[in-house]
Amino acid sequence: MVAIPEKVMALIQDQASVKALTTVCAGNRPHSIVAGTIMALGPETMVIGEVLMKRTSANLKANPKACFNITKGKESYEIQVTAKDRLTSGAIVDQMNAILGGMGMHAGAVWTFDVVSVYDESAGPTAGQKMA
């Protein structure tokens, strides 16, 4: 595992950033979703609440390798991950559902991921550089 750099963590926490998760199906085709439940539990762990994620969850069960993309304006980062756990109860699920409850939604589970690498995908000269 590697640690997400501080400036990437700041963008993850920015409510105005767009957050997406890309998985790969059994037929090796990518599938991407935008989700408001994408968060970092810490610099080495990403999470997403499972809300209406049928294809994504099936993909993660078949292939745990995935990546998150966090973007705002010209700033963009790819966080490559490996799915670790699918939690259906416990403190993390309760915390996620407390956040979602205010929006009238509920997560049936929370996926946790180990961070494998982080790349700068911003529109600029550092595009494609590995950061961690």
Phi and psi in radians as a Rosetta constraint file:
Dihedral C 1 N 2 CA 2 C 2 CIRCULARHARMONIC -2.201 0.35
Dihedral N 2 CA 2 C 2 N 3 CIRCULARHARMONIC 2.868 0.35
Dihedral C 2 N 3 CA 3 C 3 CIRCULARHARMONIC -1.676 0.35
Dihedral N 3 CA 3 C 3 N 4 CIRCULARHARMONIC 2.395 0.35
Dihedral C 3 N 4 CA 4 C 4 CIRCULARHARMONIC -1.236 0.35
Dihedral N 4 CA 4 C 4 N 5 CIRCULARHARMONIC 2.230 0.35
Dihedral C 4 N 5 CA 5 C 5 CIRCULARHARMONIC -1.047 0.35
Dihedral N 5 CA 5 C 5 N 6 CIRCULARHARMONIC 2.680 0.35
Dihedral C 5 N 6 CA 6 C 6 CIRCULARHARMONIC -0.989 0.35
Dihedral N 6 CA 6 C 6 N 7 CIRCULARHARMONIC -0.732 0.35
Dihedral C 6 N 7 CA 7 C 7 CIRCULARHARMONIC -1.191 0.35
Dihedral N 7 CA 7 C 7 N 8 CIRCULARHARMONIC -0.485 0.35
Dihedral C 7 N 8 CA 8 C 8 CIRCULARHARMONIC -1.287 0.35
Dihedral N 8 CA 8 C 8 N 9 CIRCULARHARMONIC -0.727 0.35
Dihedral C 8 N 9 CA 9 C 9 CIRCULARHARMONIC -1.033 0.35
Dihedral N 9 CA 9 C 9 N 10 CIRCULARHARMONIC -0.697 0.35
Dihedral C 9 N 10 CA 10 C 10 CIRCULARHARMONIC -1.087 0.35
Dihedral N 10 CA 10 C 10 N 11 CIRCULARHARMONIC -0.692 0.35
Dihedral C 10 N 11 CA 11 C 11 CIRCULARHARMONIC -1.229 0.35
Dihedral N 11 CA 11 C 11 N 12 CIRCULARHARMONIC -0.634 0.35
Dihedral C 11 N 12 CA 12 C 12 CIRCULARHARMONIC -1.045 0.35
Dihedral N 12 CA 12 C 12 N 13 CIRCULARHARMONIC -0.714 0.35
Dihedral C 12 N 13 CA 13 C 13 CIRCULARHARMONIC -1.361 0.35
Dihedral N 13 CA 13 C 13 N 14 CIRCULARHARMONIC -0.235 0.35
Dihedral C 13 N 14 CA 14 C 14 CIRCULARHARMONIC -1.274 0.35
Dihedral N 14 CA 14 C 14 N 15 CIRCULARHARMONIC 2.034 0.35
Dihedral C 14 N 15 CA 15 C 15 CIRCULARHARMONIC -1.090 0.35
Dihedral N 15 CA 15 C 15 N 16 CIRCULARHARMONIC -0.382 0.35
Dihedral C 15 N 16 CA 16 C 16 CIRCULARHARMONIC -1.523 0.35
Dihedral N 16 CA 16 C 16 N 17 CIRCULARHARMONIC -0.099 0.35
Dihedral C 16 N 17 CA 17 C 17 CIRCULARHARMONIC -1.365 0.35
Dihedral N 17 CA 17 C 17 N 18 CIRCULARHARMONIC 2.675 0.35
Dihedral C 17 N 18 CA 18 C 18 CIRCULARHARMONIC -1.712 0.35
Dihedral N 18 CA 18 C 18 N 19 CIRCULARHARMONIC 2.291 0.35
Dihedral C 18 N 19 CA 19 C 19 CIRCULARHARMONIC -2.137 0.35
Dihedral N 19 CA 19 C 19 N 20 CIRCULARHARMONIC 2.251 0.35
Dihedral C 19 N 20 CA 20 C 20 CIRCULARHARMONIC -2.284 0.35
Dihedral N 20 CA 20 C 20 N 21 CIRCULARHARMONIC 2.680 0.35
Dihedral C 20 N 21 CA 21 C 21 CIRCULARHARMONIC -2.167 0.35
Dihedral N 21 CA 21 C 21 N 22 CIRCULARHARMONIC 2.316 0.35
Dihedral C 21 N 22 CA 22 C 22 CIRCULARHARMONIC -2.051 0.35
Dihedral N 22 CA 22 C 22 N 23 CIRCULARHARMONIC 2.258 0.35
Dihedral C 22 N 23 CA 23 C 23 CIRCULARHARMONIC -2.122 0.35
Dihedral N 23 CA 23 C 23 N 24 CIRCULARHARMONIC 3.068 0.35
Dihedral C 23 N 24 CA 24 C 24 CIRCULARHARMONIC -2.249 0.35
Dihedral N 24 CA 24 C 24 N 25 CIRCULARHARMONIC 2.287 0.35
Dihedral C 24 N 25 CA 25 C 25 CIRCULARHARMONIC -1.368 0.35
Dihedral N 25 CA 25 C 25 N 26 CIRCULARHARMONIC 3.018 0.35
Dihedral C 25 N 26 CA 26 C 26 CIRCULARHARMONIC -1.042 0.35
Dihedral N 26 CA 26 C 26 N 27 CIRCULARHARMONIC -0.459 0.35
Dihedral C 26 N 27 CA 27 C 27 CIRCULARHARMONIC -1.523 0.35
Dihedral N 27 CA 27 C 27 N 28 CIRCULARHARMONIC 0.204 0.35
Dihedral C 27 N 28 CA 28 C 28 CIRCULARHARMONIC 1.163 0.35
Dihedral N 28 CA 28 C 28 N 29 CIRCULARHARMONIC 0.489 0.35
Dihedral C 28 N 29 CA 29 C 29 CIRCULARHARMONIC -1.805 0.35
Dihedral N 29 CA 29 C 29 N 30 CIRCULARHARMONIC 2.355 0.35
Dihedral C 29 N 30 CA 30 C 30 CIRCULARHARMONIC -1.252 0.35
Dihedral N 30 CA 30 C 30 N 31 CIRCULARHARMONIC 2.649 0.35
Dihedral C 30 N 31 CA 31 C 31 CIRCULARHARMONIC -2.441 0.35
Dihedral N 31 CA 31 C 31 N 32 CIRCULARHARMONIC 2.117 0.35
Dihedral C 31 N 32 CA 32 C 32 CIRCULARHARMONIC -2.048 0.35
Dihedral N 32 CA 32 C 32 N 33 CIRCULARHARMONIC 2.514 0.35
Dihedral C 32 N 33 CA 33 C 33 CIRCULARHARMONIC -2.337 0.35
Dihedral N 33 CA 33 C 33 N 34 CIRCULARHARMONIC 2.597 0.35
Dihedral C 33 N 34 CA 34 C 34 CIRCULARHARMONIC -1.697 0.35
Dihedral N 34 CA 34 C 34 N 35 CIRCULARHARMONIC 2.354 0.35
Dihedral C 34 N 35 CA 35 C 35 CIRCULARHARMONIC -2.518 0.35
Dihedral N 35 CA 35 C 35 N 36 CIRCULARHARMONIC 2.401 0.35
Dihedral C 35 N 36 CA 36 C 36 CIRCULARHARMONIC -1.440 0.35
Dihedral N 36 CA 36 C 36 N 37 CIRCULARHARMONIC -0.110 0.35
Dihedral C 36 N 37 CA 37 C 37 CIRCULARHARMONIC -1.682 0.35
Dihedral N 37 CA 37 C 37 N 38 CIRCULARHARMONIC 0.172 0.35
Dihedral C 37 N 38 CA 38 C 38 CIRCULARHARMONIC -1.371 0.35
Dihedral N 38 CA 38 C 38 N 39 CIRCULARHARMONIC 2.188 0.35
Dihedral C 38 N 39 CA 39 C 39 CIRCULARHARMONIC -2.559 0.35
Dihedral N 39 CA 39 C 39 N 40 CIRCULARHARMONIC 2.934 0.35
Dihedral C 39 N 40 CA 40 C 40 CIRCULARHARMONIC -1.932 0.35
Dihedral N 40 CA 40 C 40 N 41 CIRCULARHARMONIC 2.223 0.35
Dihedral C 40 N 41 CA 41 C 41 CIRCULARHARMONIC -1.347 0.35
Dihedral N 41 CA 41 C 41 N 42 CIRCULARHARMONIC -0.442 0.35
Dihedral C 41 N 42 CA 42 C 42 CIRCULARHARMONIC -3.035 0.35
Dihedral N 42 CA 42 C 42 N 43 CIRCULARHARMONIC -3.105 0.35
Dihedral C 42 N 43 CA 43 C 43 CIRCULARHARMONIC -1.192 0.35
Dihedral N 43 CA 43 C 43 N 44 CIRCULARHARMONIC -0.190 0.35
Dihedral C 43 N 44 CA 44 C 44 CIRCULARHARMONIC -2.019 0.35
Dihedral N 44 CA 44 C 44 N 45 CIRCULARHARMONIC 0.024 0.35
Dihedral C 44 N 45 CA 45 C 45 CIRCULARHARMONIC -2.392 0.35
Dihedral N 45 CA 45 C 45 N 46 CIRCULARHARMONIC 2.166 0.35
Dihedral C 45 N 46 CA 46 C 46 CIRCULARHARMONIC -1.824 0.35
Dihedral N 46 CA 46 C 46 N 47 CIRCULARHARMONIC 2.699 0.35
Dihedral C 46 N 47 CA 47 C 47 CIRCULARHARMONIC -2.436 0.35
Dihedral N 47 CA 47 C 47 N 48 CIRCULARHARMONIC 2.763 0.35
Dihedral C 47 N 48 CA 48 C 48 CIRCULARHARMONIC -2.546 0.35
Dihedral N 48 CA 48 C 48 N 49 CIRCULARHARMONIC 2.393 0.35
Dihedral C 48 N 49 CA 49 C 49 CIRCULARHARMONIC -1.386 0.35
Dihedral N 49 CA 49 C 49 N 50 CIRCULARHARMONIC 2.344 0.35
Dihedral C 49 N 50 CA 50 C 50 CIRCULARHARMONIC -1.464 0.35
Dihedral N 50 CA 50 C 50 N 51 CIRCULARHARMONIC 1.656 0.35
Dihedral C 50 N 51 CA 51 C 51 CIRCULARHARMONIC -2.189 0.35
Dihedral N 51 CA 51 C 51 N 52 CIRCULARHARMONIC 1.964 0.35
Dihedral C 51 N 52 CA 52 C 52 CIRCULARHARMONIC 0.971 0.35
Dihedral N 52 CA 52 C 52 N 53 CIRCULARHARMONIC 0.740 0.35
Dihedral C 52 N 53 CA 53 C 53 CIRCULARHARMONIC -1.967 0.35
Dihedral N 53 CA 53 C 53 N 54 CIRCULARHARMONIC 0.845 0.35
Dihedral C 53 N 54 CA 54 C 54 CIRCULARHARMONIC -1.061 0.35
Dihedral N 54 CA 54 C 54 N 55 CIRCULARHARMONIC -0.933 0.35
Dihedral C 54 N 55 CA 55 C 55 CIRCULARHARMONIC -1.159 0.35
Dihedral N 55 CA 55 C 55 N 56 CIRCULARHARMONIC -0.742 0.35
Dihedral C 55 N 56 CA 56 C 56 CIRCULARHARMONIC -1.085 0.35
Dihedral N 56 CA 56 C 56 N 57 CIRCULARHARMONIC -0.798 0.35
Dihedral C 56 N 57 CA 57 C 57 CIRCULARHARMONIC -1.112 0.35
Dihedral N 57 CA 57 C 57 N 58 CIRCULARHARMONIC -0.729 0.35
Dihedral C 57 N 58 CA 58 C 58 CIRCULARHARMONIC -1.071 0.35
Dihedral N 58 CA 58 C 58 N 59 CIRCULARHARMONIC -0.725 0.35
Dihedral C 58 N 59 CA 59 C 59 CIRCULARHARMONIC -1.095 0.35
Dihedral N 59 CA 59 C 59 N 60 CIRCULARHARMONIC -0.763 0.35
Dihedral C 59 N 60 CA 60 C 60 CIRCULARHARMONIC -1.148 0.35
Dihedral N 60 CA 60 C 60 N 61 CIRCULARHARMONIC -0.591 0.35
Dihedral C 60 N 61 CA 61 C 61 CIRCULARHARMONIC -1.179 0.35
Dihedral N 61 CA 61 C 61 N 62 CIRCULARHARMONIC -0.606 0.35
Dihedral C 61 N 62 CA 62 C 62 CIRCULARHARMONIC -1.448 0.35
Dihedral N 62 CA 62 C 62 N 63 CIRCULARHARMONIC -0.573 0.35
Dihedral C 62 N 63 CA 63 C 63 CIRCULARHARMONIC -2.565 0.35
Dihedral N 63 CA 63 C 63 N 64 CIRCULARHARMONIC 1.897 0.35
Dihedral C 63 N 64 CA 64 C 64 CIRCULARHARMONIC -1.318 0.35
Dihedral N 64 CA 64 C 64 N 65 CIRCULARHARMONIC -0.117 0.35
Dihedral C 64 N 65 CA 65 C 65 CIRCULARHARMONIC -1.414 0.35
Dihedral N 65 CA 65 C 65 N 66 CIRCULARHARMONIC 2.328 0.35
Dihedral C 65 N 66 CA 66 C 66 CIRCULARHARMONIC -2.713 0.35
Dihedral N 66 CA 66 C 66 N 67 CIRCULARHARMONIC 3.113 0.35
Dihedral C 66 N 67 CA 67 C 67 CIRCULARHARMONIC -2.598 0.35
Dihedral N 67 CA 67 C 67 N 68 CIRCULARHARMONIC 2.589 0.35
Dihedral C 67 N 68 CA 68 C 68 CIRCULARHARMONIC -1.812 0.35
Dihedral N 68 CA 68 C 68 N 69 CIRCULARHARMONIC 2.572 0.35
Dihedral C 68 N 69 CA 69 C 69 CIRCULARHARMONIC -2.185 0.35
Dihedral N 69 CA 69 C 69 N 70 CIRCULARHARMONIC 2.211 0.35
Dihedral C 69 N 70 CA 70 C 70 CIRCULARHARMONIC -2.054 0.35
Dihedral N 70 CA 70 C 70 N 71 CIRCULARHARMONIC 2.151 0.35
Dihedral C 70 N 71 CA 71 C 71 CIRCULARHARMONIC -2.408 0.35
Dihedral N 71 CA 71 C 71 N 72 CIRCULARHARMONIC 2.503 0.35
Dihedral C 71 N 72 CA 72 C 72 CIRCULARHARMONIC -2.685 0.35
Dihedral N 72 CA 72 C 72 N 73 CIRCULARHARMONIC 2.055 0.35
Dihedral C 72 N 73 CA 73 C 73 CIRCULARHARMONIC 1.064 0.35
Dihedral N 73 CA 73 C 73 N 74 CIRCULARHARMONIC -2.263 0.35
Dihedral C 73 N 74 CA 74 C 74 CIRCULARHARMONIC -1.514 0.35
Dihedral N 74 CA 74 C 74 N 75 CIRCULARHARMONIC -0.131 0.35
Dihedral C 74 N 75 CA 75 C 75 CIRCULARHARMONIC -1.518 0.35
Dihedral N 75 CA 75 C 75 N 76 CIRCULARHARMONIC 2.255 0.35
Dihedral C 75 N 76 CA 76 C 76 CIRCULARHARMONIC -2.699 0.35
Dihedral N 76 CA 76 C 76 N 77 CIRCULARHARMONIC 2.444 0.35
Dihedral C 76 N 77 CA 77 C 77 CIRCULARHARMONIC -2.383 0.35
Dihedral N 77 CA 77 C 77 N 78 CIRCULARHARMONIC 2.477 0.35
Dihedral C 77 N 78 CA 78 C 78 CIRCULARHARMONIC -1.842 0.35
Dihedral N 78 CA 78 C 78 N 79 CIRCULARHARMONIC 2.262 0.35
Dihedral C 78 N 79 CA 79 C 79 CIRCULARHARMONIC -2.038 0.35
Dihedral N 79 CA 79 C 79 N 80 CIRCULARHARMONIC 1.879 0.35
Dihedral C 79 N 80 CA 80 C 80 CIRCULARHARMONIC -1.439 0.35
Dihedral N 80 CA 80 C 80 N 81 CIRCULARHARMONIC 2.367 0.35
Dihedral C 80 N 81 CA 81 C 81 CIRCULARHARMONIC -2.422 0.35
Dihedral N 81 CA 81 C 81 N 82 CIRCULARHARMONIC 2.906 0.35
Dihedral C 81 N 82 CA 82 C 82 CIRCULARHARMONIC -2.206 0.35
Dihedral N 82 CA 82 C 82 N 83 CIRCULARHARMONIC 2.213 0.35
Dihedral C 82 N 83 CA 83 C 83 CIRCULARHARMONIC -1.066 0.35
Dihedral N 83 CA 83 C 83 N 84 CIRCULARHARMONIC 2.343 0.35
Dihedral C 83 N 84 CA 84 C 84 CIRCULARHARMONIC -1.868 0.35
Dihedral N 84 CA 84 C 84 N 85 CIRCULARHARMONIC -0.996 0.35
Dihedral C 84 N 85 CA 85 C 85 CIRCULARHARMONIC -2.445 0.35
Dihedral N 85 CA 85 C 85 N 86 CIRCULARHARMONIC 2.668 0.35
Dihedral C 85 N 86 CA 86 C 86 CIRCULARHARMONIC -2.031 0.35
Dihedral N 86 CA 86 C 86 N 87 CIRCULARHARMONIC 1.816 0.35
Dihedral C 86 N 87 CA 87 C 87 CIRCULARHARMONIC -1.624 0.35
Dihedral N 87 CA 87 C 87 N 88 CIRCULARHARMONIC 2.310 0.35
Dihedral C 87 N 88 CA 88 C 88 CIRCULARHARMONIC -1.921 0.35
Dihedral N 88 CA 88 C 88 N 89 CIRCULARHARMONIC -0.086 0.35
Dihedral C 88 N 89 CA 89 C 89 CIRCULARHARMONIC -2.732 0.35
Dihedral N 89 CA 89 C 89 N 90 CIRCULARHARMONIC 2.934 0.35
Dihedral C 89 N 90 CA 90 C 90 CIRCULARHARMONIC 1.973 0.35
Dihedral N 90 CA 90 C 90 N 91 CIRCULARHARMONIC -3.122 0.35
Dihedral C 90 N 91 CA 91 C 91 CIRCULARHARMONIC -1.075 0.35
Dihedral N 91 CA 91 C 91 N 92 CIRCULARHARMONIC -0.705 0.35
Dihedral C 91 N 92 CA 92 C 92 CIRCULARHARMONIC -1.153 0.35
Dihedral N 92 CA 92 C 92 N 93 CIRCULARHARMONIC -0.733 0.35
Dihedral C 92 N 93 CA 93 C 93 CIRCULARHARMONIC -1.148 0.35
Dihedral N 93 CA 93 C 93 N 94 CIRCULARHARMONIC -0.751 0.35
Dihedral C 93 N 94 CA 94 C 94 CIRCULARHARMONIC -1.067 0.35
Dihedral N 94 CA 94 C 94 N 95 CIRCULARHARMONIC -0.739 0.35
Dihedral C 94 N 95 CA 95 C 95 CIRCULARHARMONIC -1.116 0.35
Dihedral N 95 CA 95 C 95 N 96 CIRCULARHARMONIC -0.772 0.35
Dihedral C 95 N 96 CA 96 C 96 CIRCULARHARMONIC -1.075 0.35
Dihedral N 96 CA 96 C 96 N 97 CIRCULARHARMONIC -0.784 0.35
Dihedral C 96 N 97 CA 97 C 97 CIRCULARHARMONIC -1.235 0.35
Dihedral N 97 CA 97 C 97 N 98 CIRCULARHARMONIC -0.441 0.35
Dihedral C 97 N 98 CA 98 C 98 CIRCULARHARMONIC -1.148 0.35
Dihedral N 98 CA 98 C 98 N 99 CIRCULARHARMONIC -0.697 0.35
Dihedral C 98 N 99 CA 99 C 99 CIRCULARHARMONIC -1.188 0.35
Dihedral N 99 CA 99 C 99 N 100 CIRCULARHARMONIC -0.800 0.35
Dihedral C 99 N 100 CA 100 C 100 CIRCULARHARMONIC -1.239 0.35
Dihedral N 100 CA 100 C 100 N 101 CIRCULARHARMONIC -0.505 0.35
Dihedral C 100 N 101 CA 101 C 101 CIRCULARHARMONIC -0.986 0.35
Dihedral N 101 CA 101 C 101 N 102 CIRCULARHARMONIC -0.631 0.35
Dihedral C 101 N 102 CA 102 C 102 CIRCULARHARMONIC -1.174 0.35
Dihedral N 102 CA 102 C 102 N 103 CIRCULARHARMONIC -0.286 0.35
Dihedral C 102 N 103 CA 103 C 103 CIRCULARHARMONIC -1.849 0.35
Dihedral N 103 CA 103 C 103 N 104 CIRCULARHARMONIC 0.101 0.35
Dihedral C 103 N 104 CA 104 C 104 CIRCULARHARMONIC 1.287 0.35
Dihedral N 104 CA 104 C 104 N 105 CIRCULARHARMONIC 0.425 0.35
Dihedral C 104 N 105 CA 105 C 105 CIRCULARHARMONIC -2.123 0.35
Dihedral N 105 CA 105 C 105 N 106 CIRCULARHARMONIC 2.921 0.35
Dihedral C 105 N 106 CA 106 C 106 CIRCULARHARMONIC -2.559 0.35
Dihedral N 106 CA 106 C 106 N 107 CIRCULARHARMONIC 2.358 0.35
Dihedral C 106 N 107 CA 107 C 107 CIRCULARHARMONIC -1.658 0.35
Dihedral N 107 CA 107 C 107 N 108 CIRCULARHARMONIC 2.190 0.35
Dihedral C 107 N 108 CA 108 C 108 CIRCULARHARMONIC -1.295 0.35
Dihedral N 108 CA 108 C 108 N 109 CIRCULARHARMONIC -0.344 0.35
Dihedral C 108 N 109 CA 109 C 109 CIRCULARHARMONIC -2.822 0.35
Dihedral N 109 CA 109 C 109 N 110 CIRCULARHARMONIC 2.942 0.35
Dihedral C 109 N 110 CA 110 C 110 CIRCULARHARMONIC -2.260 0.35
Dihedral N 110 CA 110 C 110 N 111 CIRCULARHARMONIC 2.208 0.35
Dihedral C 110 N 111 CA 111 C 111 CIRCULARHARMONIC -1.561 0.35
Dihedral N 111 CA 111 C 111 N 112 CIRCULARHARMONIC 2.380 0.35
Dihedral C 111 N 112 CA 112 C 112 CIRCULARHARMONIC -1.969 0.35
Dihedral N 112 CA 112 C 112 N 113 CIRCULARHARMONIC 2.611 0.35
Dihedral C 112 N 113 CA 113 C 113 CIRCULARHARMONIC -2.379 0.35
Dihedral N 113 CA 113 C 113 N 114 CIRCULARHARMONIC 2.461 0.35
Dihedral C 113 N 114 CA 114 C 114 CIRCULARHARMONIC -1.513 0.35
Dihedral N 114 CA 114 C 114 N 115 CIRCULARHARMONIC 2.360 0.35
Dihedral C 114 N 115 CA 115 C 115 CIRCULARHARMONIC -1.384 0.35
Dihedral N 115 CA 115 C 115 N 116 CIRCULARHARMONIC 2.212 0.35
Dihedral C 115 N 116 CA 116 C 116 CIRCULARHARMONIC -1.736 0.35
Dihedral N 116 CA 116 C 116 N 117 CIRCULARHARMONIC -0.736 0.35
Dihedral C 116 N 117 CA 117 C 117 CIRCULARHARMONIC -2.833 0.35
Dihedral N 117 CA 117 C 117 N 118 CIRCULARHARMONIC 2.826 0.35
Dihedral C 117 N 118 CA 118 C 118 CIRCULARHARMONIC -2.346 0.35
Dihedral N 118 CA 118 C 118 N 119 CIRCULARHARMONIC 2.307 0.35
Dihedral C 118 N 119 CA 119 C 119 CIRCULARHARMONIC -2.152 0.35
Dihedral N 119 CA 119 C 119 N 120 CIRCULARHARMONIC 2.511 0.35
Dihedral C 119 N 120 CA 120 C 120 CIRCULARHARMONIC -1.440 0.35
Dihedral N 120 CA 120 C 120 N 121 CIRCULARHARMONIC 2.109 0.35
Dihedral C 120 N 121 CA 121 C 121 CIRCULARHARMONIC -2.091 0.35
Dihedral N 121 CA 121 C 121 N 122 CIRCULARHARMONIC 0.404 0.35
Dihedral C 121 N 122 CA 122 C 122 CIRCULARHARMONIC -1.176 0.35
Dihedral N 122 CA 122 C 122 N 123 CIRCULARHARMONIC 2.753 0.35
Dihedral C 122 N 123 CA 123 C 123 CIRCULARHARMONIC -1.384 0.35
Dihedral N 123 CA 123 C 123 N 124 CIRCULARHARMONIC 1.577 0.35
Dihedral C 123 N 124 CA 124 C 124 CIRCULARHARMONIC 3.061 0.35
Dihedral N 124 CA 124 C 124 N 125 CIRCULARHARMONIC -3.031 0.35
Dihedral C 124 N 125 CA 125 C 125 CIRCULARHARMONIC -1.158 0.35
Dihedral N 125 CA 125 C 125 N 126 CIRCULARHARMONIC -0.287 0.35
Dihedral C 125 N 126 CA 126 C 126 CIRCULARHARMONIC -1.634 0.35
Dihedral N 126 CA 126 C 126 N 127 CIRCULARHARMONIC 0.071 0.35
Dihedral C 126 N 127 CA 127 C 127 CIRCULARHARMONIC -0.971 0.35
Dihedral N 127 CA 127 C 127 N 128 CIRCULARHARMONIC 2.281 0.35
Dihedral C 127 N 128 CA 128 C 128 CIRCULARHARMONIC 1.540 0.35
Dihedral N 128 CA 128 C 128 N 129 CIRCULARHARMONIC -0.080 0.35
Dihedral C 128 N 129 CA 129 C 129 CIRCULARHARMONIC -1.383 0.35
Dihedral N 129 CA 129 C 129 N 130 CIRCULARHARMONIC 2.375 0.35
Dihedral C 129 N 130 CA 130 C 130 CIRCULARHARMONIC -1.302 0.35
Dihedral N 130 CA 130 C 130 N 131 CIRCULARHARMONIC 2.281 0.35
Dihedral C 130 N 131 CA 131 C 131 CIRCULARHARMONIC -1.803 0.35
Dihedral N 131 CA 131 C 131 N 132 CIRCULARHARMONIC -0.517 0.35
